[in-house]
């Protein structure tokens, strides 16, 4: 009887050791998965940071008058910073004949489609210098 109790005790100890080993294996597997997830998240964060930094540098380069590397506005720049407002378009076209108004609006549309920051528009009776969607200068003649 004593021998049987020893065997039962040994079996219980072996069962507890097996359960502990299984639990440790599960913990290790979970820790490895969490570490791999953290590495992937870190790589994604670094890639996003690099993209944001690159986009920022493009915008700064675009608005820097001494830097001509970026000549078209990057996608990050909202169009309102270089497109002419409806109020300005009305101001530019007021006092012109319908044909001249159409010509001026067409020239503005073409320049904006080309994402130009600085350009001139003209009709036989006037010309305008446009910069960032604003009238910078101009003149009227006969």
matplotlib code that plots the C-alpha trace (Angstrom):
import matplotlib.pyplot as plt

x = [0.0, 2.8, 4.4, 1.1, 0.8, 4.3, 3.5, 0.3, 2.3, 4.9, 2.2, 0.7, 4.1, 4.6, 1.1, 1.8, 5.2, 3.5, 0.9, 3.6, 5.6, 2.5, 1.6, 5.2, 5.1, 1.9, 3.4, 6.5, 4.4, 2.3, 5.4, 7.0, 3.8, 3.5, 7.1, 6.6, 3.5, 5.4, 8.2, 5.7, 4.0, 7.3, 8.2, 4.8, 5.2, 8.7, 7.4, 4.6, 7.0, 9.3, 6.4, 5.2, 8.7, 9.2, 5.8, 6.7, 10.0, 8.2, 5.8, 8.6, 10.7, 7.6, 7.1, 10.8, 11.5, 15.2, 14.5, 13.2, 13.3, 9.5, 7.6, 4.2, 2.3, 2.4, -0.9, -0.6, -1.1, -4.8, -5.9, -7.3, -3.7, -3.2, -6.6, -8.4, -11.6, -14.9, -14.8, -11.5, -12.6, -15.6, -13.4, -11.0, -13.8, -15.9, -16.1, -15.0, -17.0, -18.6, -15.9, -13.1, -14.7, -14.8, -11.2, -10.0, -11.9, -10.5, -7.0, -7.5, -8.9, -6.0, -3.4, -5.1, -5.3, -1.6, -1.3, 0.6, 1.3, 2.4, 1.0, -0.3, -3.7, -4.6, -7.1, -6.7, -7.9, -6.1, -3.6, -3.3, -0.4, -1.7, 0.2, -1.3, -4.7, -4.5, -4.1, -0.6, -0.7, -2.1, -3.2, -5.9, -5.5, -7.5]
y = [0.0, 2.4, 1.7, 2.6, 5.8, 6.7, 6.0, 8.1, 10.9, 10.7, 10.8, 13.9, 15.6, 14.7, 16.0, 19.3, 19.6, 19.0, 21.6, 24.1, 23.3, 23.8, 27.1, 28.4, 27.4, 29.3, 32.4, 32.2, 31.9, 34.9, 37.0, 36.2, 37.2, 40.4, 41.2, 40.6, 42.8, 45.6, 45.4, 45.6, 48.6, 50.3, 49.8, 51.2, 54.2, 54.9, 54.6, 57.0, 59.4, 59.3, 60.0, 62.9, 64.3, 64.0, 65.7, 68.5, 69.0, 69.2, 71.9, 73.9, 73.6, 74.7, 77.9, 78.7, 81.3, 80.3, 76.7, 75.6, 71.8, 71.6, 73.7, 72.1, 72.2, 68.9, 67.2, 68.2, 71.9, 72.8, 74.3, 77.3, 78.5, 78.8, 78.9, 82.1, 82.7, 83.4, 86.9, 87.7, 86.2, 88.6, 91.5, 90.7, 90.4, 93.3, 96.1, 93.8, 92.7, 89.2, 88.0, 89.4, 88.0, 84.5, 84.8, 85.9, 83.0, 80.5, 81.7, 81.4, 77.9, 76.8, 78.2, 76.6, 73.3, 73.5, 74.4, 77.6, 79.9, 82.9, 83.8, 86.6, 86.9, 89.4, 90.7, 93.5, 96.1, 94.9, 92.5, 91.1, 89.5, 86.7, 85.1, 82.5, 83.2, 86.9, 89.9, 91.1, 93.8, 94.7, 97.5, 98.7, 100.4, 101.5]
z = [0.0, 0.8, -2.6, -4.3, -2.4, -3.5, -7.1, -6.9, -5.3, -8.0, -10.6, -9.0, -8.9, -12.6, -13.5, -11.6, -13.4, -16.8, -16.0, -15.0, -18.1, -20.3, -18.5, -19.0, -22.7, -23.1, -21.4, -23.6, -26.8, -25.7, -24.9, -28.3, -30.1, -28.1, -28.9, -32.6, -32.6, -30.8, -33.4, -36.2, -34.6, -34.1, -37.8, -38.8, -36.5, -37.9, -41.5, -40.7, -39.0, -42.0, -44.4, -42.3, -42.1, -45.9, -46.5, -44.1, -45.9, -49.3, -48.0, -46.5, -49.7, -51.7, -49.8, -49.5, -52.2, -52.3, -52.8, -56.2, -55.8, -55.4, -58.0, -57.8, -54.6, -52.7, -52.0, -48.3, -49.2, -49.2, -52.4, -50.6, -50.2, -54.0, -55.6, -56.2, -54.2, -55.8, -54.4, -56.0, -59.3, -59.2, -58.4, -61.3, -63.8, -62.8, -65.4, -68.2, -71.2, -71.1, -73.6, -71.4, -68.3, -69.9, -71.0, -67.6, -65.9, -68.4, -67.8, -64.1, -64.4, -66.6, -64.1, -61.2, -63.0, -63.5, -59.7, -60.5, -57.6, -59.7, -63.1, -65.2, -66.8, -69.4, -71.9, -74.4, -71.8, -68.6, -67.1, -63.6, -61.7, -59.5, -56.6, -54.3, -55.6, -54.7, -57.1, -56.5, -59.2, -62.5, -64.7, -67.1, -70.4, -73.4]

ax = plt.figure().add_subplot(projection="3d")
ax.plot(x, y, z, "-o")
ax.set_aspect("equal")
plt.show()
